[in-house]
Amino acid sequence: MTIRIAVLDDYQDIARRFGDWHRLPDGVELTVFTDHVDDPEALVARLAPFTVVCAMRERSPFPRAVLERLPELRLLVTTGMANASIDMAAARELGVTVSGTGGAPAATAELTWALILALLRRVPAEDRAVRAGGWQHTVGVDLAGRTLGIVGLGRLGSRVGRVGAAFGMTVLAWSANLTAERAEREGARPVGREELLRASDVVTLHLKLSDRTRGLIGRRELELIGPDGYLVNTSRGPIVDEGALLDALTSGGIAGAALDVYATEPLPPDHPLRTAPNTVLTPHIGYGTQDTYDIFFRETVADVLAFLGGAPVRVLN
């Protein structure tokens, strides 16, 4: 019997490079898809023959309506140890094991600082100007002596805060369950959400997407950030109301925004954020490093081997 394995949404065509797929036994057939399928009908048609599906993060959703139409599916591997786009309960009921992988915790925190520096020092604009024959068109903003507001002082937010302190910034933090002890341990001052937005020169988001955090940053919050403040989002796009953000950017309601995540991904070619002023945009590459991909795909293969051997590992459901 042939075991068919699908790797989805491998935009950069790197799954074969980082995964030791040669370890798979005879009788296993690997197919790697480098494109993205939005339509659930097309996704079901594509995946119908596969026993194992390897999903890259949350790029392709697996709600109950999709899982119910994949009777051959027995193992769904997601990179990372959480995936909000998979209906875990439905998978369990349908006899589909869901396994995860580890990751490199520093990657997204490091990209956050790449975005902050690029935004405040106008790096993309000056790079374009130099290539076009120009010289010195913008004036940057210093970090030292300014205030960094971290919304979500967890594993990633704490890393970002330590770097901010090293730059000489005052670090404020807020999240729904943040304690004073936790904040002080991480070198941040705990404040209320409105105070953080009002007082911070740079507001950076490090929250999981949930019903509680969806739309957390809307028109009122952007008004609090104000015309001298910057917003950075490397968490999940729907945490920010994109319509409100576009209005704030075009009206000068905030000084600028750096985004790695969007409500719709890949970002549509005609999306107005692509031409919004005072922005730095990256294509959800917070985790896209060599160390991360090495862990993702090496452990994906290990998950598949463990499942085929009858002893699944890193089971999420």
TAGI-V793559 format. One record per backbone hydrogen bond with DSSP energy under -1.0 kcal/mol. CO is the residue of the C=O (numbers start at 0). NH is the residue of the N-H. If there is no record, write none. Layout:
BEGIN
co: {CO | CO}
nh: {NH | NH}
END
This chain:
BEGIN
co: {2 | 3 | 3 | 4 | 5 | 6 | 8 | 9 | 13 | 14 | 18 | 19 | 20 | 26 | 28 | 30 | 32 | 38 | 39 | 40 | 41 | 42 | 43 | 46 | 50 | 50 | 51 | 52 | 53 | 54 | 55 | 61 | 62 | 63 | 65 | 66 | 69 | 73 | 74 | 75 | 76 | 79 | 82 | 84 | 85 | 86 | 87 | 88 | 89 | 90 | 91 | 96 | 97 | 98 | 103 | 105 | 106 | 107 | 108 | 109 | 110 | 111 | 112 | 113 | 114 | 115 | 116 | 117 | 119 | 121 | 122 | 123 | 124 | 125 | 126 | 127 | 128 | 129 | 142 | 145 | 146 | 146 | 147 | 148 | 149 | 150 | 153 | 155 | 156 | 157 | 158 | 159 | 160 | 161 | 162 | 163 | 164 | 167 | 169 | 170 | 171 | 172 | 173 | 174 | 178 | 179 | 180 | 181 | 182 | 183 | 188 | 191 | 192 | 193 | 194 | 195 | 200 | 201 | 202 | 203 | 209 | 212 | 216 | 217 | 218 | 219 | 220 | 221 | 225 | 228 | 229 | 230 | 231 | 232 | 235 | 236 | 237 | 238 | 240 | 241 | 242 | 243 | 244 | 245 | 246 | 247 | 247 | 255 | 256 | 257 | 258 | 259 | 267 | 270 | 271 | 272 | 277 | 279 | 281 | 284 | 286 | 288 | 289 | 290 | 291 | 292 | 293 | 294 | 295 | 296 | 297 | 298 | 299 | 300 | 301 | 302 | 303 | 304 | 305 | 306 | 313}
nh: {28 | 50 | 51 | 30 | 53 | 32 | 10 | 12 | 17 | 18 | 20 | 22 | 23 | 2 | 4 | 6 | 9 | 42 | 43 | 44 | 45 | 46 | 47 | 49 | 73 | 74 | 5 | 76 | 7 | 78 | 58 | 86 | 66 | 67 | 68 | 69 | 72 | 96 | 52 | 98 | 54 | 100 | 85 | 61 | 87 | 90 | 91 | 92 | 93 | 95 | 94 | 75 | 315 | 77 | 106 | 109 | 110 | 111 | 112 | 113 | 114 | 115 | 116 | 117 | 118 | 119 | 120 | 122 | 140 | 125 | 126 | 127 | 128 | 129 | 130 | 131 | 133 | 132 | 145 | 169 | 200 | 201 | 171 | 203 | 173 | 205 | 157 | 159 | 160 | 161 | 162 | 163 | 164 | 165 | 166 | 168 | 167 | 144 | 147 | 188 | 149 | 190 | 151 | 177 | 182 | 183 | 184 | 185 | 187 | 186 | 172 | 195 | 196 | 197 | 198 | 199 | 229 | 148 | 231 | 150 | 213 | 215 | 240 | 221 | 222 | 223 | 224 | 225 | 228 | 254 | 202 | 257 | 204 | 259 | 238 | 239 | 214 | 216 | 244 | 245 | 246 | 247 | 248 | 249 | 250 | 252 | 253 | 230 | 279 | 232 | 281 | 283 | 270 | 273 | 274 | 275 | 256 | 258 | 283 | 287 | 288 | 292 | 293 | 294 | 295 | 296 | 297 | 298 | 299 | 300 | 301 | 302 | 303 | 304 | 305 | 306 | 307 | 308 | 310 | 309 | 99}
END
